[in-house]
Amino acid sequence: ESVFVGDTRKGYNSIKASDLMVSPQDGSRYEKALMHVMDSWVSHSCLIVELDDENDIMALNQMWQSTEQFFNMLESDTALEASLPKMQPIPASPYAKLGYANFQNGMKFLETRRSGDTILPALDESLLDGTVLAKAFSVLTRLGNQIVQIATAASSLEHDGYSNDNDAFQAAQRMVKELVDDGSSTTTEEEEEESKDASVMVSMSPHRLCCYSSPPNKNNNDSTEAKKEQQPTELFGAHTDTSFATIVPVAAVSGLEVWDEDVRKWYRPELKARQLWEGKSSTTTDTTLPWHARYVVIMPGEFVQIVSRNEIAAAVHRVVTPNKERRRLSAPILLRGRPGVPLEVRKYL
């Protein structure tokens, strides 16, 4: 009850994914989407997106099923866990990692990356279905691209980088296409054939499958200790991400907390998404897929703080796990820049 889940203001409400597929030619629809994105990102450091395409919802549901199966198999087979490729830097960049890590503090991560049409590390399909992850990656990065595009265009216009919506939007569109690494290729087939360094084709934007767990509750009759046991456990401390956007599919067990500068409280957007769904579930007949596969939380990263000229601050966030929950799964994507591509201010901003 003490967790802050926002209020009725627009910035806390969700926006439908289809409403992000706009441009200045859409007139009031574009203005409405722009205002919603900026209100959420500037005031509350995150935006809740509601998926309204059945194929997108299905893609995320399959991703969650595959993620749950992966960690279930590891928990039941320690030898299998030990056999996984260890997390280490990839040849393309010493800062980009790939593989599995058990941090022995309640956090287990599998860092995956897209390479063309495949997902690395290449694991047996019975353990993790790369095709499922690739579909979810495409859905999620598309949303991230659209929001970064809208926010960059709005900031450029606000700071007189351009004199009209169309020019600002087209420049932001170029930036996203050329600079944001969504796993797609920006080279021709001939250029790819000539390239001898296949490692550059690995996306710099990781799709991280996470399992967070907290220690089991202790049987302690002391009221002070019992009260402590009921408090959330911070597993991943407060930080910002080196990304354009951090895209977090809403988990069944909430745990993402975002520092809300507007109210100066830790805000739990996954609980807000659940609240929004419960408010409309009585009026919908579509209950075949789990509620949380319909929502995504998207936070601004440090690169957006730069391109927005500090209009949008990078989201300060952390991960907590309530002690009453034994495990929380998460599958964020850190939408980063393409290696070796400069940020040309005059061209994009």
N, C-alpha and C positions, 0 to 999 in steps of 0.2 A: 504493500500500500504506500510505502514511502518513496517508491521509484517514480520519477517524473516521466510522464508519457505525453507531454504537450497539452495543448488545449484546442479550442475550436478555430483558432486563427488559420488563415489560408496556408501559411507556410508549413503548418503541421499536417495538412491534408495531403492525400496522395494525388498524383496526377496520372492519368491513363497514358500508357505507352503510345497509343495512337495519336494523342494530342501533342507529342513531341516531334511528330513527323510533319513539321511545318516550316515555312519560309516566309519572308516578308510579303510575298504575293498572296498569302492567306489572310492578310489584313488583321481583323480583330482576333482570330484564332492564334495568330503568331504573337500578338501583343499579350494575350492572356497567358500563353505558355511561357513567354519571356518573363513576365511579372511573377509567375508562380516559381519558376526556377530561381530567379534572383532573390525572391523573398526567402525561400527555403535555404539556399546556400549562404547568403549574406547574414541572415539573422540566426539561423539554427544549425548551419554547417552540415546539413544533409537533406536529401530529398527522397521521399518515398514514391516509388513508381509502381502502379498497378498494371500488370500485364492483362491485356484484353484480347489477345490472339490465342486461340486454343492450342495451336502448334507450339507457341512459345511456352505456354504453361506446361504442356506435355514435356517439352525439352528439359525444363528445370526439374520437373518431377522425376524424370528418368535420371538426371544428374544426381538428385538426392538419393535415389534408390541405389545407384552405383556407388556413391560415396559411403553410404551406410554399409553396404555389402563389403566394401574394401576394408573398413575398420573392424567390422565384425570378424572377418577372416584373420586379421592380424591378432586380434585379442584371443582367438582360439588356437593360434599356431605361432608360437614364439620363433620357431625356426624359419617360418615364412617371413616374419618381420625382419629377422637378421639377414635374410638373403636379398632384401631390397637394395637397389643402388643407393649409396649414401649421398646425402646432399653435398654438392660441391660446385665450384664455379665452372661455367661452360667456357670453351675456348674463345667465343666471340667477345666475352666481357668478364673481367674478374669480379664484377659486382652482380652478375646475373647467375643465380644458382639453380640447380636442377637435382631432384632426387628426394630421398626420405630422411627425416630426422626425428628421433624421439628424444626430447629435451629432458626427460626424467623429472619434470616439474609439473606434469599435468598437461603438457602440450606435445602433440604429434603432428607433424606437417609432411605432406607430400607436395613438393613444388613441381608443377607440371608446366610445360611450355609448348606452344604450337609451333610446328615446323612444317610449312606447307599445309597439306591436308591431314597430317598426322599429329599425334600428341606424344611428347616425350616426358619422362622415360617410357620406352616401349615395354609395357607389361603384358603378361598373358591376359587375354580377353576375359577369362574366367575370374580374374582378380579385379581388373578394372577395364571397362569398355571405353577405349579411346574415342570411338565414334560418338558415343553419348556425350563425352566431355567436349568434343569439338563443336557439336550442335549448341550446347549450352554457352560455350565461349562466344560463338557468333551472336547469339541472342543478347548476351550481356554487354559485349563490347559495342554493339550497335547502339544500345541505350546510352552507354557512356559517351560515345562519339557525338550523339545528338545533343546531349546536355552540355558538353564542353563547347560545342559549336555555338549554341544559343548564348551561353554565358560569356564567351569570348566576344561575340558580336555585340552584346549589350554593353560590355565594359568598354570596348573600343569606341562605341557611339557616345557613351557617357563622358569619356575623356577626350572627345574631339579628335579621335584618330581618323574618323570618317564623318562625312556630312550627312549621310542617309543610311537607312536600314539595309538597303540592298547591297551597297558597297561593303559595309561592315560584315554582313552575313557571308558574302562571297569570299571575302578574305579569310574569315574564320573557317569556312568550308575548305579552302585550300590548305590552311594550316593543319586541320584535322586529317585530311587525306594524306598529306606529305610528311607530317611530323609525328602523329599519334600512331603507335604500333599496335594495331588491332589484329595482327597476324596475317594480314593481306599483303600481297606483293605489289610494289610500285615499279618493278622493273619489267622489261619485256622478256619473252621467252628466250630470245637470242642472248640478252644480257645475262640471264640466269645460266644458260648453257656455258657461256664464256667464263663465268665466275668459278674460280678454283677453290674458294673457301666456302664450303657448304654451311659452316657454322653461322655465317651472317644471316642465314635464312631462319634462324631460331628467334622467335619473338622475344622481345625484352619485357613483355607484359605477362607475368606469371599468373597461372590459375592455381591457387593454393588450396589444397584440401586439408582441412584442419580437424583435429579431434581434441577438445578441451575436456578435461575431467578434474574433479575436485576430490579431496580426501573424503572417505566415508565419515558420516556423522559419528561423533563419539557419544557414548552413553555417559553423560555427566549430569549429576543432579544439581550442581551449582548453577544458580540462576544467571549469574554473570557470564559464565562460560557457555551456558545454553543459549543466551542471547547472542553471543559472538558467533556461535555455530549457525545461527539463522541469517547472518549477514553474507552478502555476496563476497566471493573470493576473487581478488584481482589476479588474473593469470598473465595478462599481457599489459604492461603498464602504459600510461598515457604517452602518446606519440603522434606525430604527423607522418604522412607517407610521401615519399618521393615519387609522385605520380601526377598525371593530369586528373584522374579520378580513381577512387577506390570503389569498386562495384561489389556490393555484398548482397547476395540472394538471402532473403529473410529466412532465418533458421526456425525450426520447430521449437527449440529451446532458446529463449532470448539470452543475450549476453553482451551484445555490442552496446557500448555507451559512448555518446558523443557529447563533448562539452558545448553546451548551448550558451553562447555569449549573451544572448538577449535576456535570458533569465538567470544566468550564472549558476546553472545546475547541470548535473549529468543527466542527459536525456536518453531514454531507451526507445529508439525508433522501431525496433522489432515488436515491442509490446504495443506501440501505437498502431502499427500495421494490423496486428491481431484485433485491436479494438475497432479499427475501421471495418475489418471483415465481419466481425460479430455484429456490427451495426447494420450491415446490409445482408447478412446471411439469411435473415428471416424472409427476405424478399426475393431470393434467388433459388432456383431449383438445381443449379449446377453444383453438386457437392461430391462429385465422383473423384475429384482430385483434392489433395490436402490444401488447406487454406494458404499455407506459407509458400507454396510453389507459385503463387500468384503475385508476390510482392518482391521488390528489390529496393534496397537502400543504396543511394549513391552519394558519396562524400567528395568534396573538392580536395585535391592534393596540392603539393607545393608548386608544381608547374602552373596550375591554374592561378595560384596566388600571383605568380610572375606575370602571366599574360593578361590578367585582369587589372594589373597595376595596383595590387593590394586592395582592390575593391572586394575581393572574395578571399578570406583567409583560409589557409589549409586547415582541414578539420582536425582538431585534437580529439583523439578517441582512445578507448581502451577496451579490453575484453574482460568481463567478469563471468563467473559461473556460480550461481546460487548453490550452496552446499547441499540443498535437498535434491539437486539434480546430479546424477552420477556422470553424465556425459553430455557434451554439446558439440554438434557437428557444424562446420562452417565451410564456405567455398568462395572466398573473395577473389576478385581479379584486380590487380594493380595495373591500371592502364597507363603505360609509360611511353617514352619517346623512342623513335627509331634510332639506332646507333649511327653516329656519324652525320646526322642531318642537323644543320645549324638552325637556330631560331632567328629568322630574318625579320627584324622588327618592322621595317618599312613594307615588307611584302605581306605580312600577316596582321599587323596591328595598327 
